[in-house]
Amino acid sequence: VQLQASGGGSVQAGGSLRLSCAASGRTFNSRYMAWFRQAPGKDRDFVAAINWSGGHTYYADSVKGRFTISRDKAKNTVYLQMNSLRPEDTAVYYCADSPSVILSNVASDNAYAYWGQGTQVTVSS
């Protein structure tokens, strides 16, 4: 499985970015796809996840109301629309995929077997 993330960049606070993550070579039915982020010197944190079949979404409290995760099943792609960006959103953003994630561990990076290469998001004040 290959996950190709794109869409990062530099914006000013209050701006928007849309990240994309295209999956290829998948031979299983995903249950959840997710976005995580890692700021310099910090652990990798959960951002959002989406149930691949039903479309149910889950968010970290820090991004609720600002970020929206969605998926296009035909394109095997998951998106992260990020609005009202803040300097504290600055991080490398990673998409993740797994056939075995369950709801109770959807926010745990240990639950995901496949990771994209990361895309840098920088928000200036």
GROMACS elastic network, one bead per residue, 0.5 to 0.9 nm:
[ bonds ]
;  ai    aj funct       b0    kb
    1    23     6  0.68550   500
    1    24     6  0.57482   500
    1    27     6  0.77603   500
    1    97     6  0.88307   500
    1   114     6  0.68814   500
    1   115     6  0.88200   500
    2    22     6  0.80082   500
    2    23     6  0.56703   500
    2    24     6  0.52497   500
    2    25     6  0.62791   500
    2    26     6  0.76517   500
    2   114     6  0.75744   500
    2   115     6  0.77413   500
    2   116     6  0.70039   500
    3    21     6  0.61542   500
    3    22     6  0.55766   500
    3    24     6  0.66079   500
    3    95     6  0.72280   500
    3    96     6  0.76143   500
    3    97     6  0.81639   500
    3   114     6  0.74722   500
    3   115     6  0.62570   500
    3   117     6  0.73698   500
    4    20     6  0.79433   500
    4    21     6  0.52713   500
    4    22     6  0.51743   500
    4    23     6  0.65596   500
    4    24     6  0.83513   500
    4    95     6  0.83194   500
    4   115     6  0.87955   500
    4   116     6  0.55338   500
    4   117     6  0.67691   500
    4   118     6  0.83315   500
    5     8     6  0.85193   500
    5    19     6  0.70820   500
    5    20     6  0.55676   500
    5    22     6  0.65797   500
    5    23     6  0.89647   500
    5    93     6  0.84759   500
    5    94     6  0.72484   500
    5    95     6  0.67947   500
    5   116     6  0.58975   500
    5   117     6  0.65930   500
    5   118     6  0.62145   500
    5   119     6  0.62829   500
    6    18     6  0.86204   500
    6    19     6  0.57274   500
    6    20     6  0.53004   500
    6    21     6  0.64304   500
    6    22     6  0.86486   500
    6   118     6  0.79937   500
    6   119     6  0.60642   500
    6   120     6  0.89630   500
    7    17     6  0.70412   500
    7    18     6  0.58301   500
    7    20     6  0.60975   500
    7    21     6  0.88352   500
    7   119     6  0.71535   500
    7   120     6  0.85997   500
    7   121     6  0.85877   500
    8    17     6  0.69809   500
    8    18     6  0.74491   500
    8    19     6  0.62171   500
    8    20     6  0.88730   500
    8    92     6  0.85138   500
    8    93     6  0.80620   500
    8   118     6  0.89140   500
    8   119     6  0.52667   500
    8   120     6  0.52096   500
    8   122     6  0.80018   500
    9    17     6  0.76342   500
    9   119     6  0.80060   500
    9   120     6  0.61988   500
    9   121     6  0.50840   500
    9   122     6  0.62042   500
    9   123     6  0.84931   500
   10    17     6  0.87921   500
   10   120     6  0.82181   500
   10   121     6  0.60133   500
   10   123     6  0.58354   500
   10   124     6  0.75313   500
   11    14     6  0.82298   500
   11    15     6  0.59331   500
   11    16     6  0.72983   500
   11    17     6  0.78900   500
   11    85     6  0.80995   500
   11   121     6  0.80504   500
   11   122     6  0.63816   500
   11   123     6  0.50609   500
   11   124     6  0.63555   500
   12    15     6  0.56324   500
   12    16     6  0.86164   500
   12    85     6  0.76598   500
   12    86     6  0.79893   500
   12    87     6  0.81195   500
   12   122     6  0.82771   500
   12   123     6  0.53039   500
   12   125     6  0.59844   500
   13    16     6  0.85924   500
   13    84     6  0.69027   500
   13    85     6  0.53030   500
   13    87     6  0.62655   500
   13   123     6  0.57303   500
   13   124     6  0.56958   500
   13   125     6  0.52500   500
   14    83     6  0.69999   500
   14    86     6  0.64102   500
   14   123     6  0.86694   500
   14   125     6  0.88032   500
   15    82     6  0.83204   500
   15    83     6  0.61780   500
   15    84     6  0.55319   500
   15    85     6  0.54842   500
   15    86     6  0.82320   500
   15   123     6  0.82226   500
   16    81     6  0.74760   500
   16    82     6  0.53766   500
   16    84     6  0.62591   500
   16    85     6  0.61745   500
   17    80     6  0.82089   500
   17    81     6  0.61834   500
   17    82     6  0.52376   500
   17    83     6  0.67608   500
   17    85     6  0.82296   500
   17   121     6  0.84482   500
   18    79     6  0.68631   500
   18    80     6  0.55830   500
   18    82     6  0.59313   500
   18    83     6  0.85649   500
   19    78     6  0.83334   500
   19    79     6  0.54958   500
   19    81     6  0.64160   500
   19    82     6  0.79111   500
   19    93     6  0.86065   500
   19   119     6  0.82735   500
   20    77     6  0.67539   500
   20    78     6  0.58645   500
   20    80     6  0.65080   500
   20    81     6  0.87597   500
   20    95     6  0.86110   500
   21    76     6  0.84054   500
   21    77     6  0.53978   500
   21    78     6  0.52355   500
   21    79     6  0.63126   500
   21    80     6  0.86412   500
   21    94     6  0.87236   500
   21    95     6  0.63802   500
   21    96     6  0.88046   500
   21   116     6  0.75700   500
   22    75     6  0.73826   500
   22    76     6  0.58958   500
   22    78     6  0.66148   500
   22    79     6  0.88005   500
   22   116     6  0.89644   500
   23    26     6  0.68817   500
   23    75     6  0.82839   500
   23    76     6  0.54884   500
   23    77     6  0.60747   500
   23    78     6  0.83315   500
   23    97     6  0.85300   500
   23   116     6  0.88508   500
   24    27     6  0.89264   500
   24    76     6  0.73770   500
   26    29     6  0.78088   500
   26    30     6  0.84729   500
   28    98     6  0.85571   500
   28    99     6  0.62907   500
   29    52     6  0.83816   500
   29    53     6  0.88773   500
   29    98     6  0.85027   500
   29    99     6  0.59838   500
   30    33     6  0.71221   500
   30    51     6  0.82713   500
   30    52     6  0.61774   500
   30    53     6  0.81211   500
   30    97     6  0.68060   500
   30    98     6  0.57636   500
   30   100     6  0.76624   500
   30   101     6  0.84227   500
   31    50     6  0.83624   500
   31    51     6  0.57437   500
   31    52     6  0.53556   500
   31    53     6  0.69952   500
   31    97     6  0.81464   500
   31    98     6  0.67666   500
   31    99     6  0.54653   500
   31   100     6  0.67327   500
   31   101     6  0.63011   500
   31   102     6  0.74880   500
   32    49     6  0.64411   500
   32    50     6  0.54457   500
   32    52     6  0.53286   500
   32    53     6  0.83867   500
   32    96     6  0.85407   500
   32    97     6  0.64728   500
   32    98     6  0.66218   500
   32    99     6  0.74188   500
   32   100     6  0.82915   500
   32   101     6  0.63000   500
   32   102     6  0.78001   500
   32   103     6  0.85480   500
   32   106     6  0.73259   500
   32   112     6  0.89782   500
   33    48     6  0.85763   500
   33    49     6  0.55830   500
   33    50     6  0.55695   500
   33    51     6  0.67777   500
   33    52     6  0.67246   500
   33    71     6  0.88093   500
   33    78     6  0.72826   500
   33    95     6  0.72493   500
   33    96     6  0.56737   500
   33    98     6  0.69916   500
   33   101     6  0.87941   500
   33   106     6  0.87284   500
   33   112     6  0.85666   500
   34    46     6  0.78840   500
   34    47     6  0.74745   500
   34    48     6  0.55513   500
   34    50     6  0.62994   500
   34    51     6  0.88799   500
   34    69     6  0.83595   500
   34    78     6  0.81837   500
   34    94     6  0.82688   500
   34    95     6  0.56233   500
   34    96     6  0.51627   500
   34    97     6  0.66036   500
   34   106     6  0.79382   500
   34   107     6  0.81310   500
   34   112     6  0.86743   500
   35    45     6  0.88131   500
   35    46     6  0.65293   500
   35    47     6  0.54073   500
   35    48     6  0.53132   500
   35    49     6  0.62976   500
   35    69     6  0.84462   500
   35    79     6  0.89316   500
   35    80     6  0.76879   500
   35    93     6  0.67544   500
   35    94     6  0.55737   500
   35    96     6  0.61928   500
   36    44     6  0.64460   500
   36    45     6  0.53745   500
   36    48     6  0.70584   500
   36    49     6  0.88363   500
   36    92     6  0.84240   500
   36    93     6  0.57626   500
   36    94     6  0.51777   500
   36    95     6  0.63244   500
   36    96     6  0.75889   500
   36   107     6  0.86232   500
   36   109     6  0.77317   500
   37    43     6  0.84527   500
   37    44     6  0.54416   500
   37    45     6  0.53152   500
   37    46     6  0.65666   500
   37    47     6  0.66719   500
   37    89     6  0.85920   500
   37    90     6  0.86816   500
   37    91     6  0.58021   500
   37    92     6  0.54329   500
   37    94     6  0.58623   500
   37    95     6  0.86411   500
   37   118     6  0.84921   500
   38    41     6  0.82011   500
   38    42     6  0.62677   500
   38    43     6  0.59736   500
   38    45     6  0.61624   500
   38    46     6  0.89792   500
   38    90     6  0.85008   500
   38    91     6  0.51773   500
   38    92     6  0.52889   500
   38    93     6  0.65598   500
   38    94     6  0.81048   500
   39    42     6  0.54006   500
   39    43     6  0.73097   500
   39    44     6  0.73893   500
   39    45     6  0.87244   500
   39    88     6  0.86486   500
   39    89     6  0.82609   500
   39    90     6  0.65010   500
   39    92     6  0.63399   500
   39    93     6  0.88103   500
   40    43     6  0.83999   500
   40    90     6  0.89823   500
   40    91     6  0.70780   500
   40    92     6  0.84696   500
   42    45     6  0.85149   500
   44   109     6  0.76835   500
   45    60     6  0.87446   500
   45   107     6  0.82554   500
   45   108     6  0.83704   500
   45   109     6  0.78196   500
   46    49     6  0.82768   500
   46    59     6  0.79475   500
   46    60     6  0.64174   500
   46   106     6  0.87188   500
   46   107     6  0.54215   500
   46   108     6  0.69882   500
   46   109     6  0.72480   500
   47    58     6  0.84402   500
   47    59     6  0.58605   500
   47    60     6  0.51653   500
   47    61     6  0.85392   500
   47    62     6  0.81084   500
   47    63     6  0.69976   500
   47    67     6  0.86959   500
   47    93     6  0.88725   500
   47   107     6  0.79048   500
   48    57     6  0.72312   500
   48    58     6  0.54384   500
   48    60     6  0.61790   500
   48    63     6  0.82730   500
   48    64     6  0.89808   500
   48    67     6  0.82302   500
   48    68     6  0.80039   500
   48    69     6  0.65463   500
   48    80     6  0.82473   500
   48   106     6  0.88900   500
   48   107     6  0.76878   500
   49    56     6  0.83146   500
   49    57     6  0.57055   500
   49    58     6  0.51791   500
   49    59     6  0.66222   500
   49    69     6  0.68911   500
   49    70     6  0.87743   500
   49   106     6  0.69392   500
   49   107     6  0.74857   500
   50    53     6  0.87643   500
   50    54     6  0.83697   500
   50    55     6  0.57723   500
   50    56     6  0.55697   500
   50    58     6  0.63982   500
   50    69     6  0.66872   500
   50    70     6  0.68958   500
   50    71     6  0.76701   500
   50    78     6  0.84601   500
   50   106     6  0.89520   500
   51    54     6  0.56579   500
   51    56     6  0.51273   500
   51    57     6  0.64222   500
   51    58     6  0.86487   500
   51   103     6  0.88737   500
   52    55     6  0.56346   500
   52    56     6  0.79275   500
   52    71     6  0.73764   500
   52    73     6  0.76685   500
   53    56     6  0.83664   500
   53    73     6  0.83946   500
   55    70     6  0.74679   500
   55    71     6  0.76012   500
   57    68     6  0.85144   500
   57    69     6  0.69689   500
   57    70     6  0.80185   500
   58    64     6  0.88295   500
   58    69     6  0.84219   500
   58   106     6  0.83659   500
   58   107     6  0.84880   500
   59    62     6  0.80885   500
   59    63     6  0.66075   500
   59    64     6  0.58659   500
   59    67     6  0.81636   500
   59    68     6  0.84457   500
   59    69     6  0.85343   500
   59   107     6  0.86352   500
   60    63     6  0.56858   500
   60    64     6  0.63677   500
   60   107     6  0.83108   500
   61    64     6  0.53152   500
   61    65     6  0.88470   500
   62    65     6  0.88756   500
   62    66     6  0.87097   500
   63    66     6  0.54285   500
   63    67     6  0.55827   500
   63    68     6  0.86648   500
   63    82     6  0.85291   500
   63    89     6  0.87645   500
   64    67     6  0.61910   500
   64    68     6  0.81163   500
   65    68     6  0.77629   500
   65    83     6  0.87357   500
   66    81     6  0.82655   500
   66    82     6  0.61640   500
   66    83     6  0.51475   500
   66    84     6  0.60372   500
   66    85     6  0.76685   500
   67    80     6  0.66956   500
   67    81     6  0.54898   500
   67    83     6  0.59784   500
   67    84     6  0.83997   500
   67    85     6  0.88554   500
   68    79     6  0.79849   500
   68    80     6  0.56546   500
   68    81     6  0.50498   500
   68    82     6  0.66188   500
   68    83     6  0.84657   500
   69    78     6  0.71896   500
   69    79     6  0.55743   500
   69    81     6  0.63739   500
   69    82     6  0.87830   500
   70    77     6  0.86166   500
   70    78     6  0.57595   500
   70    79     6  0.52256   500
   70    80     6  0.66289   500
   70    81     6  0.81784   500
   71    74     6  0.89716   500
   71    75     6  0.84571   500
   71    76     6  0.74873   500
   71    77     6  0.56949   500
   71    79     6  0.59238   500
   71    80     6  0.88583   500
   72    75     6  0.54293   500
   72    76     6  0.59482   500
   72    77     6  0.53287   500
   72    78     6  0.63467   500
   72    79     6  0.82078   500
   73    77     6  0.66141   500
   73    78     6  0.82931   500
   74    77     6  0.78990   500
   75    78     6  0.86615   500
   78    95     6  0.83235   500
   82    85     6  0.65771   500
   83    86     6  0.89624   500
   85    88     6  0.82679   500
   85    89     6  0.64838   500
   85    90     6  0.87379   500
   85   123     6  0.67386   500
   86    89     6  0.53851   500
   86    90     6  0.75689   500
   86   123     6  0.60659   500
   86   124     6  0.76283   500
   86   125     6  0.74972   500
   87    90     6  0.56476   500
   87   122     6  0.73367   500
   87   124     6  0.55167   500
   87   125     6  0.60267   500
   88    91     6  0.80995   500
   88   123     6  0.75561   500
   89   121     6  0.75310   500
   89   122     6  0.74625   500
   89   123     6  0.67081   500
   90    93     6  0.88957   500
   90   120     6  0.77892   500
   90   121     6  0.53732   500
   90   123     6  0.54523   500
   90   124     6  0.83169   500
   91   119     6  0.84235   500
   91   120     6  0.60611   500
   91   121     6  0.55203   500
   91   122     6  0.66332   500
   91   123     6  0.88653   500
   92   118     6  0.57776   500
   92   119     6  0.53561   500
   92   121     6  0.60001   500
   92   122     6  0.84869   500
   93   116     6  0.89748   500
   93   117     6  0.87691   500
   93   118     6  0.52146   500
   93   119     6  0.52208   500
   93   120     6  0.61927   500
   93   121     6  0.70001   500
   94   115     6  0.67386   500
   94   116     6  0.57215   500
   94   117     6  0.66499   500
   94   119     6  0.66280   500
   95   114     6  0.84123   500
   95   115     6  0.58305   500
   95   116     6  0.53097   500
   95   117     6  0.80765   500
   95   118     6  0.71776   500
   96   109     6  0.82218   500
   96   112     6  0.60634   500
   96   113     6  0.73992   500
   96   114     6  0.55386   500
   96   116     6  0.63846   500
   97   101     6  0.84169   500
   97   111     6  0.89564   500
   97   112     6  0.56662   500
   97   113     6  0.63944   500
   97   114     6  0.51511   500
   97   115     6  0.65765   500
   97   116     6  0.87512   500
   98   101     6  0.59768   500
   98   111     6  0.74402   500
   98   112     6  0.50378   500
   98   113     6  0.53541   500
   98   114     6  0.62246   500
   99   102     6  0.89955   500
   99   112     6  0.82871   500
   99   113     6  0.82507   500
  100   111     6  0.74721   500
  100   112     6  0.77986   500
  100   113     6  0.85924   500
  101   104     6  0.82638   500
  101   105     6  0.65435   500
  101   106     6  0.60765   500
  101   111     6  0.57410   500
  101   112     6  0.67353   500
  102   105     6  0.57281   500
  102   106     6  0.60144   500
  102   111     6  0.83253   500
  103   106     6  0.51303   500
  103   107     6  0.83773   500
  104   107     6  0.79295   500
  104   108     6  0.88069   500
  105   108     6  0.52488   500
  105   109     6  0.83946   500
  105   110     6  0.84721   500
  105   111     6  0.64608   500
  106   109     6  0.79858   500
  106   111     6  0.70846   500
  106   112     6  0.85196   500
  107   110     6  0.88801   500
  107   111     6  0.81078   500
  108   111     6  0.56273   500
  108   112     6  0.76943   500
  109   112     6  0.56950   500
  109   113     6  0.86761   500
  110   113     6  0.76823   500
  112   115     6  0.75290   500
  115   118     6  0.81966   500
  116   119     6  0.86359   500
